[in-house]
Amino acid sequence: MLKSFLRSPSLRVAVAFGLGGAAFAGGNLILARALPAQQYGVLTLIIGLISVSSQIAPLGIDLIVTRRGLRLGRHLRHAALASSILSALVTAAIGAGVYDLPLTLALCVFVATAAAGMSQSAAAHFQSQRQFKASVPLLQASNWVLVPIGAVTVVAGEMTATLPSVLIAVAGLAVGIAGWVWVIKRDDGADAATTVAGLWREALSLMTLLAAVSVFLNLERLVLPATVGIEDLAVFGVLAALVGSPYRVIQAAIGFTVVPRLRDAKSIAERRQLLRQECLIISAVIVPGTMAIWFLAPPLAHWLLAGRYVLSASLMAATLISGILKVAAAAGTATVTALAPESGVRLLSSASWGCIALAVAASFTASRWGLVGVIYAVSLGWVLRCVIAAWIALPYLRPAATRSVTAS
């Protein structure tokens, strides 16, 4: 068991993601202490918008690269860059039009989203070749820079979300350009002639699924301003940093490593063994981790934030349940993405958007119970999505199944 634990790619990547998650949490806590609650709520919304848009900015080109084991050749790079800029424009427009962000903050969202699309595409290039040591830093850099951004905000005595938002955009642009240059320098000409022509349908199907996942993961940040207000969004930002971030780390690690490994599995038995082993190991981490978070997070929040934010037992329970459901959903999503044909991906995508609609409607109904009610309403959508993903994935894990891995 110990040997399997140490050899698990998901756990090794989770450790790397964990460092990024710790930096994300630490940076958020510094900013939560430095900024007034209303301004920290605005910053939490901006981070949520960037988190959603960064995942879908390349419009599925990065997912095609990962799913098919391609390299990011010249034509794919051009398409990914154009897609990222288009996605950034749409995201900035949503920020300004729906959430009334001022022009400066909307511009920060635009720059950060376009840069994140570049980083995401470059990371996919290395991930598809299982070069996780190269891809993980590109994905986690945006988390690692939050601590110095928080420190600069404190030193500058900034009391608005403007300075940290500008720094997030500048840091993201630097990472995106660095990743782009890295890919170009290591381009060996393989897949240089590959274009997205003929692949757009599959790419958009994958992107629509990932968009649903990304929106779902950040749904609380997106609906709280309209349901319970921006100050409760600030409280959720603290909850996400101290309580939810470990589950997000594990969820991201599962999706990052399981897809290429399931894609390359040679038999049904190998697929089942891989998932069984990963579930066992992840469970061994989650159970004691959940207990530790339950006891440690409230006093840490009180100490680190000078008593400004109180994490009640009801808020803790709701956030822990939400985190566990997100990890469970990640396994189902990875299995469908790796094994199901395009029709299965489209089905899960459509179902995911239906679950999101249900969760949004339930959030407005549950807002009478405050932040706790909204978190449980979103969790209801996660429960339904887990069931649907398992139903789609099961045929490709049964011993009698004859379907081959999609990539083959």
N, C-alpha and C positions, 0 to 999 in steps of 0.2 A: 504494500500500500504506500509506504514512504517513498519507494523507488518510483512508483507510478506518479506520485504527487510531484516529485522533483522533476520528472521528465515531461510532465504535462505542458504542452505549448500554451494552452489557455492560461494556466497558472503563472507561467513565466512571463507571458505578455501582461497578465493581470498585475504582476508585481511592477512592471514598467508603467502600466496604466495607473497603478496605485500611487506611484510617485507623482504622476500628473494630477491624480485626484486629490492627493494631499495638498499639492500646491494650489489647486483650484479652490479647495476648502479654505486653506490658509489665506489666500488672497481675498476671497469673499469676506472672511471674518474681519480682516484688516479694514476693508472698505466699509463693512457694516458698522464697525466701530467709529470710523472717521466721518462718514457721511450722515446727514439727517435721514430719518427713516423714509421720508418721501423721496429723496434723491437716490437713496440706495434701492428703493423700489423701482425707480426709473432705470437705473443701471441693471438691475435684475431682469427687467423686461428686454433691454437691449441685448444682454447676454443670451436670453432665450431666443430672440429673433435670429441672432447670428448662429446659435447652435442648430436651429432648425434649417436655416438656409444653407449653411456650410455643407450639410450632408447631401443636399440635392443640387447644389450649384452646378456641377458638371453635367446635369441632366442624364445621369445613368451611364455615362461613358466610363467612369471609374469602375462601376459595377460590372460592365461588360469585360473590362480588362481583368478584373479579379475572377469573374465566373469562368471565362474562357482561357485563363492563363496567358494572356497576351502581354506584350510590352507596349509602353506608351510611345508609339512612333510619331513621326512628324505630323502626319495627317490627324491622328487622334489628339495630339497636343493642341493643334489649331482649333479643332472642334471643341475640346474641353475648355480652352480659354474663352472662346466666343460664348459658350453656354454659361460659363461662370459670370461673365460680365452681364449677360442678359438676366440671369437669376438675381444678380446683385441689384440691378435697376428695379426689378419687380419688388424685391424685399424692402428696399429703401422707400419705394412708393407706398407700400403697405404700412411701414412704420410711420410715415408722415401723414397718410390719409386716415388710417384706422386708429392709430394710437396717438396722433397729434404730436409726434416728435418734431422738435424744431429742426431747421435746415442743417445745422452743424451736426447734430446727432444722427440725422438721416444719412448725411454724407459719410459719417463714420461707419454706419451699418453697411453702406454700399461698398466702401473700400475693404472692410473686414470680410464681407461675404465673397467678393471677387477673389481676394487673396486666399481665403479658405478653400475655394473651389480649386485653385491651383495646387495647394498643399494636398488636398484630398486626392487629386488625380495623380500627383507624383507619388504619394504613399501607395496608391493602388498598383502602380508600376512595380514597386518593390514587394508589396504583399502578394501579388500574383506569382512571384518567383519564390515565395516563402522567405524572403530576405527581411524578416521582421525587425532585425536590428537597425535597418535603414528606414523602414516605414513608420515604426512606432514614434520615433522622435518628431517626424513631420506632423503626425496627428496630435501629439501631446504638447508640442511647443506652446500652443495657445493657452494651455493650462499652466505651464511652468512659468510663464511671464507674469501671471497675475500677482504673485508675491511682490516682485519689484515694482509693479504698477501701483499696488496698494501702498508700498513704502513711499514712492514718489508723491502720491496723493496726500499722505500724512505730512511729509516734510513741507510740501507746498502749501499746506493749510487749506486745500481745496474743499469747498462745501457744496459743490454741485457734481452732477454726473458727467460733466463735459470733459474734464481733463482725463479721467480714466478711460472714457470712451475713445478719445483721440489716441491715447497710448495703445489701447487694444488694437485699433485700426493700423497704426504704424507698425507695431510688432508683428501683426498678422501679415502685412505686406512684405516685410523683410523675410519672414519664414517662407511665404509663397514664392518669392523670387529665388531664394536659395534652393528650394526644392526643385523648381523648374530647371535651374542651371545644373543641378546635380543630375537630374534625369538626362539632360542633353549631353552632358559630358560622358555619361555611362551608356549612351545609346550605341549599341553594336550593330545597328542596321536591321536587326531582326524585327519583323512585323512593320517595317518602315512603309510598306505599300498598303497596309491595312487602313481602311477608311470606315466611317460609320454608315456608309451607304449599305442598305440591306440589314443593318443592325439596329436602326433607330427604334423599331417596334419593340424588340427585346429590351433595349436600353431604357426606353420610356416605361415599359412594364416594371422593370426593376426599380427605376427611379420613383415611380408612383408608390411602390411598396415601401421603399426606404423613406419617402416623404411622409407616408402615414406613420411609420415607426418614429421618425424624428419629431413630427408634430405631437404624437402621443406622448413621447418622453418629456416633452416640454409643455404639455397641455395646461398644466396648472399655471405656469407662468403666463400663458396666453389668455386664459379665461378669468384669472383672479382680478385684473383691473376692472373688468365689466361686471363681476359678480359681488365681490366683497371689498374691493378697493385696493389702492396702490400700497397702503401701509401694511395690509395683510400679505401683499406680495413680498414686501421686505421681510416679514417673518418667515415666509416660505423660503426665501433666499437663504436665510440662516439654517432652516431645516434641511434644505437641499445640500448645503455645505457640510453640516455636521452629521446628519443622519442618512441622507439619501445617496451621497457621493460614493460610498463603498459599493453599493449595489450597482450604480451606474458603471463603475470601473469593471466589475465582473461581467455585467451585461455586454459591455463593449468588447471585452477580451474574448468572450464566447463567439460573438459574431465575427470577430477579426480572424480567429484561427480555425474555427470549426468548418467554415465554408470551403476553403481550399482542401482541407483534409478529407471531408466527406466527398468532395468532388473527385478526389483521387482514390477513394476506397474501391477495392476490387470485387467485393462481394457484399451481400446483405448482412452476413455474419460480421464482417469487418465494420460495417456501418453501425450495427447495433452495439458491438463491443466498444467502439469509439465513444458513442453517446453515453453508454452505461458507465464507462470509466470517468468521463468528464462530469457527469451528473453526481457520481459518488464523491469525487474530489471537491467539486464546488459546494456540495452539501456540507462536507466536512469543514469548509471554511465559513459558510453562511451561519450555521447554527451557533457556534461560539461567538462569531462576530456580532450577531444580532443581540446576544445577551450583553456583550461588552458595550455596544452602542446604547442600549437601554439604560444602563447604569451610569455611563460616563458622559453622554452628550448633554443632559440638563445642567449638571454642575459646571461643565466646560463652557457652555454658553453663558452662564451667569458670570463666571470668572473672566472669560475673555472679552465679553461685551459689556462689562460693568453693570450687569443687571438690567440692561435696556430691553432684552428679549427673553421671554419666559417660555420654555418648552414644556408644556403640560403633558401629563401621561396620555391624554387623548390624542394630542398632536403627534406624540412619539409613536403610539400604536398605529395610527393611520399611515404615517410615513414609512414605518417598517414594513407594514403589509404591502404598501405600494411598491417598495423596493424589491421585495421577494417576488412579487408578480412580474415585475419587469425582467428579472433574471430568468424566470420560467419562460416568459415570452421570447426571450432571445434565443433559447434553444430551439423552439419551434420555428422561428423565422429563419435561423441558419439552416435548418434541415430542409425547409421548403425551397429556400434560395439555391441550395446546392443540388438537390435531387429532383425536384418537381419540374415538369415541363413548363413552358411559358404560360399555358392555360392555368396551371396551379398557382403560379406567381400572380397572375391577374386576379384569380379568385381570392387569394389571401389579401391582395391589395384592396379589392373592392370591399371585402369583409372588414378590413381594418378601418377604412373610411366610414363604414357604417357604424362600427364600434365607437369611433371618434364622435360621430354625430350623436349617438346615444349618450356618451359621456358628457358632451357639452350641454345637451338638454337636461341631463340629470344634475349637472353642476348648478344651473340656474335654479332648479327646484330645491337642491340641497343647500343653497347659499343661506337659507334661513338659519342653518346651524353653523354658519361661519366657515372659517378655513377648514376645519375638520370635515364638515359636510362636503365641501368641494373635493377634497383629497379622496374621500371614500367614493364619491360619484365617479371620478376618473378611474379609480380602481375597479369599479363595476365594469367599465369598458375593457380593462385589461383582462379580467376573468373571462369574459366572453371571447376575447381575441385568442387567449391561450387555448381554449377549447377548439376553436375553429382551426388554428394552426396545427394542433395535434391531429385533428381529423384529416386534414389535407396531407400531412406528413406520413401518417401510419402506413398507407399502402406501399411506400418505398422502404419500409423497415420490416415488413412481414417476411418470414422465411420463404413463403411461397411466391413472393413477388418476382416478376421477371423483368421489370423495367430496369434499364441501365441508368447510370449517372448521366444527368443532362449533358454535362460537358463532353461525355464520350459519344 
